[in-house]
Structure formats: structure tokens, C-alpha cells
């Protein structure tokens, strides 16, 4: 989990050390039976249910949400729909894809391959995590090369190498993406093509 990578590199530990009660919402790894889960399910069902359970457990009415990547998009959507009335104190959003026009070449591919993608997913089901990982690599092709170059330059620094390995493990562990939620994202990419 990106929020708790390893000792010394943990947002969870940092928040706890600052005296903040910290809870993590894990949606789990989608299976084939989850292929119909939509973005709306996450935003209007899963997150509200988790916050309700949090209020029941802690007795507190307000909470701050921190979301990374698609979790940040879901946090923003939750805030836009429910906001302060639902006890949302703060929304912290990290590394989230809000401007799909900057996601070249994925936005270009999405515009050209909506129906083929839909047909493929009808046969395959959820999008394998490896596909998401490769998509991000496609957006930053030199990132892989510079990542290895940086490792070569810092191979003598044990802390650097440990952090490099941790990120490598994280990047290898992308979860599958529910089919319907992916198609919704893909349609969003289609509607905002790069100039």
C-alpha cells in the first residue's frame, strides 16, 4: 500500500506520530464477480459506508480523507457530492489524474479504441493490473531508463537502494481494475483529448 511502504517511508506512521487517528480503507483486490463495480459504487456506497462505520467506531462525526491516484478522484467526487454536510473536514488528494488531456498517449488511444476496448473487456473481464502498469510506463517512457540510471549512480547508498527496491515492488503490484469503473475512466479519457 502506497501509504505504508516500509519503516521510515510511511505516511501512516507519520500521521500517527503527529497524533492523528488514522484508518485505511482497502477496497480489496477485484475478482471477476466485481466486474460490474462502477465509480459511483465507490463514491456513493463504499466510502459513505466506511465513514459511517468510522463514526460508529470512534464516536466522532468529522473525518479527513486522503486519496492517492484514483482514490484521490473518488475523494474529490465524494467531497463534491456530500461535502461538509457529511462531516468531511479535509480532502487531501495526491497524484490523481484529473486532467486527462495531459495523459498522452492514453487519451489518444482511448478516443480511437472505445468500442474495441469494450468488446475486449466483455471477453476478458477486469483489466489486469499489469495493463495499468504498462499504461503508466507508456506515459513516461524515459522514466524506466532514468530510474535505473539513478540506481547505478546511487548503488553505494544502502538507504537509496532500499527505497528504490520498495518502489519497484510497489510498481509491480498493481491490482486489477473493475471492468465497468475502467470503462468509465476510459470514456473520460476519450472526452478530453490532448490538443
Backbone bond lengths (Angstrom), bond angles and torsions (degrees), N, CA, C in turn:
res aa  C-N    CA-C-N  psi(-1)  N-CA   C-N-CA  omega(-1)  CA-C   N-CA-C  phi
1 X - - - 1.454 - - 1.529 108.25 -
2 X 1.314 116.28 132.75 1.467 122.08 -175.51 1.521 112.76 -60.52
3 X 1.337 118.58 -25.90 1.458 121.32 -177.85 1.522 113.25 -82.20
4 X 1.323 117.49 -9.14 1.461 120.75 -177.51 1.525 109.18 -147.94
5 X 1.335 115.48 67.04 1.457 120.12 -172.82 1.524 113.45 -70.47
6 X 1.331 116.94 -49.00 1.458 121.02 -178.89 1.521 107.95 -170.69
7 X 1.320 117.82 164.87 1.472 119.22 178.36 1.533 111.10 -54.28
8 X 1.320 115.40 132.61 1.455 120.59 -178.74 1.516 113.28 89.35
9 X 1.326 117.00 -13.52 1.466 122.63 178.40 1.523 108.56 -135.06
10 X 1.320 114.51 61.58 1.455 119.99 -175.41 1.515 110.49 -137.56
11 X 1.320 116.07 115.79 1.453 120.31 175.49 1.527 109.57 -65.92
12 X 1.318 116.66 -35.13 1.464 121.00 178.70 1.527 110.15 -58.77
13 X 1.327 117.24 -49.78 1.470 120.39 -179.78 1.522 111.42 -64.19
14 X 1.329 117.04 -36.97 1.464 120.46 178.14 1.522 110.91 -62.79
15 X 1.327 116.84 -44.17 1.464 120.36 178.89 1.525 111.31 -65.99
16 X 1.325 116.71 -41.73 1.471 120.41 178.18 1.516 111.07 -64.02
17 X 1.343 116.45 -42.35 1.473 120.63 178.69 1.523 111.39 -63.17
18 X 1.341 116.83 -26.60 1.470 120.98 178.29 1.526 111.56 -83.42
19 X 1.330 115.95 1.43 1.460 119.93 177.64 1.519 114.65 85.71
20 X 1.316 117.43 16.94 1.463 121.23 -179.21 1.530 110.13 -97.79
21 X 1.311 116.36 127.37 1.463 119.58 173.09 1.518 107.69 -63.86
22 X 1.315 116.69 129.81 1.453 121.03 -172.75 1.521 110.24 -129.79
23 X 1.313 115.36 129.36 1.460 122.23 178.25 1.520 107.84 -128.81
24 X 1.320 115.98 148.38 1.465 119.57 179.31 1.522 109.31 -117.27
25 X 1.311 116.09 136.93 1.456 122.73 176.02 1.524 107.40 -103.19
26 X 1.317 115.62 115.33 1.462 121.78 179.98 1.526 107.48 -110.40
27 X 1.313 117.11 117.01 1.463 121.26 -179.76 1.524 111.96 -76.12
28 X 1.325 116.74 -8.51 1.458 120.47 -179.13 1.522 111.57 81.72
29 X 1.321 115.05 175.08 1.463 121.46 179.03 1.530 108.61 -91.47
30 X 1.330 117.86 118.15 1.462 120.27 -178.38 1.529 112.17 -61.36
31 X 1.310 115.29 138.56 1.466 121.65 173.93 1.524 107.51 -110.39
32 X 1.313 116.28 179.99 1.457 119.76 -177.70 1.529 111.95 -60.45
33 X 1.327 117.58 -31.17 1.463 119.47 179.65 1.538 111.85 -70.57
34 X 1.347 117.31 -11.40 1.464 122.11 179.40 1.523 112.79 -96.13
35 X 1.310 118.08 8.18 1.470 120.72 -173.56 1.519 113.25 -61.87
36 X 1.337 118.79 -23.02 1.462 121.53 -178.34 1.528 113.84 -90.99
37 X 1.324 117.19 3.27 1.470 119.97 178.27 1.526 109.19 -66.47
38 X 1.333 115.26 133.18 1.464 121.16 -178.85 1.533 110.19 -110.62
39 X 1.310 115.22 170.38 1.463 120.27 174.26 1.527 109.18 -60.25
40 X 1.341 116.75 -38.57 1.470 120.04 178.32 1.526 111.60 -59.85
41 X 1.327 117.17 -36.99 1.467 119.75 178.01 1.521 110.78 -59.38
42 X 1.326 116.26 -44.67 1.463 119.91 179.44 1.531 110.63 -62.89
43 X 1.341 115.45 -46.95 1.467 121.26 -170.49 1.526 113.37 -78.23
44 X 1.330 116.78 -39.01 1.467 118.65 -173.92 1.528 113.82 -105.41
45 X 1.321 117.30 -2.22 1.460 120.25 -179.97 1.529 110.99 -126.20
46 X 1.331 117.37 -64.05 1.462 120.94 -172.93 1.528 112.62 -63.80
47 X 1.330 117.39 -48.74 1.475 119.86 -178.52 1.528 110.82 -66.68
48 X 1.344 120.05 -49.10 1.468 118.72 177.84 1.540 113.14 -58.30
49 X 1.331 117.69 -39.36 1.462 120.38 178.21 1.526 111.55 -64.22
50 X 1.334 116.10 -40.55 1.462 119.52 178.43 1.525 111.09 -65.07
51 X 1.335 116.90 -41.66 1.466 119.76 179.09 1.528 111.47 -68.11
52 X 1.306 116.87 -33.70 1.461 120.52 175.81 1.531 110.07 -63.68
53 X 1.329 116.24 -43.74 1.466 121.12 177.54 1.529 110.45 -64.12
54 X 1.320 116.55 -37.93 1.468 121.26 178.28 1.527 110.31 -63.18
55 X 1.324 117.01 -45.46 1.471 120.50 178.02 1.522 110.68 -61.86
56 X 1.324 116.16 -41.23 1.464 120.88 179.22 1.534 110.86 -63.84
57 X 1.326 116.71 -39.84 1.465 121.71 -177.31 1.526 112.19 -74.12
58 X 1.332 116.84 -42.35 1.468 120.83 -173.03 1.518 113.73 -96.26
59 X 1.320 117.43 -22.98 1.456 120.47 -175.07 1.512 113.04 79.95
60 X 1.318 117.52 2.03 1.468 121.80 178.75 1.516 110.36 -95.88
61 X 1.319 115.61 147.43 1.461 120.01 -177.26 1.526 113.02 -91.84
62 X 1.329 117.74 -32.54 1.460 120.84 -174.93 1.515 112.24 -101.26
63 X 1.325 115.37 156.21 1.461 121.48 177.04 1.522 109.14 -153.95
64 X 1.313 114.79 153.82 1.458 121.49 171.35 1.520 107.48 -104.28
65 X 1.316 116.69 143.12 1.457 121.29 177.44 1.524 109.05 -111.44
66 X 1.323 115.59 137.35 1.461 122.21 173.91 1.517 106.36 -120.50
67 X 1.328 116.56 123.95 1.458 120.24 -179.58 1.511 111.37 -128.79
68 X 1.323 114.85 138.78 1.461 121.45 177.88 1.525 109.07 -114.88
69 X 1.317 117.31 139.38 1.453 124.75 178.81 1.528 110.07 56.88
70 X 1.331 118.95 -123.91 1.466 119.91 179.95 1.524 110.73 -65.65
71 X 1.327 117.83 -26.33 1.465 120.78 174.26 1.517 110.90 -61.97
72 X 1.329 117.11 -33.09 1.456 121.04 176.07 1.521 111.94 -69.65
73 X 1.334 115.96 -39.69 1.461 119.91 176.36 1.526 109.22 -61.75
74 X 1.325 116.15 -44.45 1.466 120.27 179.99 1.534 111.05 -65.62
75 X 1.316 117.27 -37.43 1.463 121.37 176.46 1.528 110.28 -61.69
76 X 1.332 116.81 -44.79 1.467 121.12 179.68 1.526 110.70 -64.23
77 X 1.314 117.07 -42.80 1.459 120.50 178.80 1.532 110.72 -64.55
78 X 1.315 116.12 -42.74 1.469 119.77 177.64 1.529 110.01 -59.60
79 X 1.332 116.02 -45.89 1.459 120.48 179.25 1.515 112.21 -61.43
80 X 1.343 116.70 -39.80 1.466 120.49 -179.79 1.527 111.40 -67.75
81 X 1.314 116.99 -35.28 1.465 120.40 -177.78 1.524 111.82 -80.99
82 X 1.336 116.65 -46.20 1.466 120.01 -170.98 1.523 114.25 -109.10
83 X 1.328 116.45 -38.30 1.464 122.50 175.62 1.511 116.29 51.00
84 X 1.321 114.93 -146.92 1.461 122.12 -174.72 1.519 112.45 -62.84
85 X 1.321 116.89 -29.17 1.465 119.80 -179.91 1.527 111.28 -60.03
86 X 1.332 116.69 -27.18 1.460 121.13 179.23 1.527 111.33 -94.44
87 X 1.329 116.68 8.60 1.456 120.01 178.22 1.515 114.44 85.55
88 X 1.340 117.48 16.53 1.467 120.02 177.91 1.523 108.84 -76.71
89 X 1.340 115.66 113.14 1.464 120.25 -179.17 1.523 111.79 -84.53
90 X 1.319 116.03 -45.35 1.465 121.77 -177.47 1.524 108.78 -144.55
91 X 1.315 115.46 150.89 1.463 121.73 171.88 1.523 107.18 -125.80
92 X 1.317 116.17 117.31 1.459 122.20 179.16 1.527 106.59 -110.13
93 X 1.318 115.77 121.97 1.462 120.99 -173.10 1.522 108.78 -121.56
94 X 1.341 115.55 126.77 1.461 121.84 -175.37 1.531 110.98 -125.26
95 X 1.314 116.65 127.25 1.463 121.81 171.99 1.518 114.70 56.13
96 X 1.316 117.31 41.49 1.465 120.17 -176.35 1.522 111.82 -101.26
97 X 1.335 116.83 142.78 1.468 121.39 -176.59 1.524 112.40 -84.93
98 X 1.331 117.15 81.68 1.457 120.18 179.48 1.520 112.80 -88.77
99 X 1.311 117.03 -33.59 1.461 120.58 -177.65 1.527 108.79 -103.03
100 X 1.325 115.48 87.12 1.462 120.00 -176.88 1.527 112.11 -64.97
101 X 1.320 117.34 -18.38 1.463 118.74 178.82 1.528 111.34 -66.42
102 X 1.322 116.91 -17.30 1.468 120.51 179.38 1.530 112.37 -95.29
103 X 1.322 116.50 4.56 1.464 120.17 -176.16 1.527 111.43 -96.89
104 X 1.331 115.86 43.84 1.454 120.56 177.20 1.523 108.87 -70.12
105 X 1.318 120.10 139.52 1.456 130.46 5.53 1.532 114.16 -93.26
106 X 1.339 118.09 3.85 1.459 118.94 -177.46 1.526 112.34 -61.08
107 X 1.344 117.07 -38.98 1.466 118.67 -179.67 1.535 111.02 -65.25
108 X 1.319 117.09 -35.17 1.460 120.76 178.01 1.533 109.78 -67.64
109 X 1.324 116.74 -43.91 1.461 120.65 179.34 1.529 110.88 -64.46
110 X 1.322 116.34 -39.10 1.459 120.32 -179.58 1.522 110.62 -61.77
111 X 1.334 117.04 -40.47 1.455 120.35 179.79 1.514 112.70 -64.48
112 X 1.312 116.56 -31.84 1.457 120.60 -175.95 1.527 113.42 -89.84
113 X 1.335 117.36 -22.51 1.461 118.70 -169.31 1.524 114.58 -127.09
114 X 1.327 118.28 37.28 1.460 120.03 -179.28 1.527 110.94 -65.15
115 X 1.325 117.03 -54.71 1.473 119.33 -176.86 1.527 112.16 -67.52
116 X 1.347 119.57 -43.00 1.463 117.67 175.28 1.537 112.47 -60.19
117 X 1.340 117.33 -36.37 1.454 120.31 178.51 1.525 110.38 -65.47
118 X 1.325 115.91 -43.94 1.464 120.08 178.84 1.535 110.18 -60.29
119 X 1.334 116.91 -45.67 1.466 120.93 -179.42 1.528 111.13 -63.30
120 X 1.328 116.36 -41.35 1.466 120.37 179.00 1.521 111.03 -62.68
121 X 1.328 116.19 -45.32 1.461 119.58 -177.89 1.529 111.75 -68.39
122 X 1.318 117.74 -28.89 1.463 119.67 175.68 1.525 110.03 -60.98
123 X 1.326 116.62 -33.62 1.468 120.66 179.29 1.520 111.99 -84.88
124 X 1.327 117.00 -38.48 1.468 121.52 -172.79 1.525 112.46 -87.33
125 X 1.318 117.29 -37.99 1.466 121.02 -175.58 1.516 109.96 98.64
126 X 1.315 116.84 -131.06 1.462 121.20 -179.38 1.518 110.91 -67.30
127 X 1.314 115.12 155.54 1.463 120.87 178.13 1.525 108.09 -81.15
128 X 1.334 117.80 121.07 1.463 119.73 179.75 1.528 111.53 -60.15
129 X 1.326 116.40 143.73 1.458 121.38 179.20 1.517 113.02 -54.95
130 X 1.320 116.46 -32.82 1.462 121.00 179.55 1.523 111.34 -62.05
131 X 1.325 117.68 -33.41 1.474 121.21 178.46 1.526 109.89 -66.17
132 X 1.333 116.79 -43.09 1.470 120.20 177.58 1.525 110.21 -62.32
133 X 1.326 116.19 -43.98 1.466 120.30 -179.75 1.529 110.33 -60.07
134 X 1.325 116.67 -45.75 1.472 120.47 179.85 1.526 111.22 -65.02
135 X 1.329 116.97 -35.11 1.465 120.24 177.37 1.517 111.81 -61.83
136 X 1.339 116.37 -43.55 1.458 119.40 177.89 1.526 111.07 -66.87
137 X 1.320 117.18 -35.84 1.464 119.90 176.64 1.522 110.83 -64.71
138 X 1.333 116.18 -36.07 1.467 121.37 179.57 1.531 111.23 -64.14
139 X 1.336 116.02 -33.32 1.467 119.21 -179.95 1.524 112.33 -74.14
140 X 1.322 117.51 -22.10 1.471 121.30 -179.19 1.530 108.93 -136.41
141 X 1.336 117.12 69.05 1.472 119.75 -173.00 1.520 114.27 -62.17
142 X 1.319 117.64 -28.56 1.461 119.16 -179.00 1.526 111.96 -83.94
143 X 1.337 116.27 -12.19 1.461 119.93 179.94 1.515 112.74 -60.45
144 X 1.331 116.86 -38.64 1.466 120.19 179.42 1.519 110.30 -64.60
145 X 1.325 115.90 -44.27 1.467 119.42 -179.93 1.526 111.49 -65.02
146 X 1.324 116.66 -46.51 1.462 118.94 -177.88 1.524 110.81 -67.68
147 X 1.335 116.61 -30.03 1.465 120.09 177.22 1.524 110.57 -62.29
148 X 1.336 116.88 -44.34 1.469 119.94 179.16 1.527 111.23 -71.71
149 X 1.313 117.26 -34.64 1.461 120.58 177.06 1.533 110.20 -63.30
150 X 1.318 116.25 -42.74 1.467 120.88 177.82 1.532 110.62 -61.98
151 X 1.321 116.38 -38.42 1.471 119.50 177.65 1.524 110.45 -62.98
152 X 1.322 116.82 -43.70 1.464 120.04 178.62 1.531 111.55 -60.99
153 X 1.314 116.56 -38.70 1.458 120.19 -179.79 1.526 112.77 -71.62
154 X 1.325 117.09 -22.69 1.468 120.78 -174.54 1.527 113.10 -120.18
155 X 1.330 116.71 19.22 1.462 120.14 -175.27 1.528 112.92 -59.46
156 X 1.330 117.97 -24.48 1.460 122.38 -179.17 1.538 113.11 -78.89
157 X 1.316 116.85 -14.29 1.464 122.44 -176.96 1.531 108.94 -94.56
158 X 1.342 116.63 104.12 1.472 121.37 -174.89 1.531 112.01 -59.68
159 X 1.315 116.91 -39.18 1.467 120.65 -179.50 1.529 110.25 -65.13
160 X 1.330 116.98 -42.87 1.461 121.16 178.32 1.527 110.22 -61.42
161 X 1.330 116.81 -46.86 1.463 121.28 -178.83 1.533 110.71 -62.19
162 X 1.333 116.95 -40.94 1.469 120.13 178.51 1.529 110.75 -62.87
163 X 1.337 116.37 -43.49 1.472 119.92 178.53 1.526 110.29 -65.27
164 X 1.329 117.29 -39.75 1.465 122.42 178.97 1.527 110.32 -61.51
165 X 1.325 116.58 -44.97 1.464 120.89 179.40 1.531 111.20 -64.80
166 X 1.332 116.43 -39.87 1.466 120.25 179.68 1.523 110.39 -61.47
167 X 1.329 116.98 -45.94 1.461 120.07 179.08 1.524 110.91 -65.47
168 X 1.322 116.89 -36.41 1.460 120.43 177.16 1.519 111.48 -61.34
169 X 1.328 116.25 -43.18 1.470 120.57 177.83 1.519 110.27 -63.82
170 X 1.340 116.07 -42.12 1.466 119.49 178.74 1.529 110.49 -60.83
171 X 1.329 117.03 -46.04 1.458 121.35 -177.07 1.527 112.46 -66.85
172 X 1.331 117.13 -22.87 1.460 120.66 177.19 1.528 112.13 -82.19
173 X 1.334 117.38 -11.59 1.449 120.45 -170.90 1.516 115.97 -106.07
174 X 1.329 118.71 29.58 1.462 120.00 178.11 1.526 109.91 -60.17
175 X 1.323 115.65 135.88 1.466 120.78 178.13 1.519 110.28 -83.24
176 X 1.327 115.14 159.83 1.457 119.47 172.61 1.525 109.20 -62.49
177 X 1.320 116.26 157.37 1.456 123.02 -176.30 1.526 107.75 -116.71
178 X 1.345 118.43 126.47 1.461 118.90 -179.83 1.529 112.20 -55.69
179 X 1.306 115.36 137.11 1.463 121.89 -173.94 1.528 113.19 -52.58
180 X 1.324 118.24 -52.48 1.463 120.29 -175.67 1.523 112.40 -66.12
181 X 1.337 117.02 -42.87 1.471 119.81 178.82 1.527 109.88 -62.93
182 X 1.329 116.83 -37.97 1.465 120.02 177.80 1.523 110.53 -63.91
183 X 1.334 116.44 -45.29 1.469 119.00 -179.52 1.521 111.25 -61.86
184 X 1.335 117.36 -36.48 1.462 119.81 176.05 1.526 110.44 -62.27
185 X 1.326 116.63 -43.04 1.474 120.86 178.08 1.518 110.26 -65.05
186 X 1.328 116.49 -41.98 1.463 121.76 -179.66 1.530 110.23 -61.10
187 X 1.344 116.38 -40.56 1.465 120.18 177.47 1.524 110.50 -65.83
188 X 1.321 117.41 -35.08 1.463 120.60 175.82 1.515 110.87 -63.76
189 X 1.327 116.85 -40.63 1.463 120.29 176.51 1.521 110.47 -62.10
190 X 1.316 116.37 -40.65 1.458 121.26 -178.81 1.513 111.75 -61.59
191 X 1.324 116.43 -39.79 1.475 119.66 -173.98 1.523 112.98 -77.31
192 X 1.306 117.83 -12.33 1.460 120.94 -179.25 1.515 110.36 -126.49
193 X 1.304 115.69 74.92 1.459 120.26 -177.81 1.524 110.79 -79.01
194 X 1.309 115.04 150.87 1.468 120.09 177.99 1.521 109.33 -66.06
195 X 1.350 117.47 146.12 1.464 119.91 178.38 1.508 111.70 -68.50
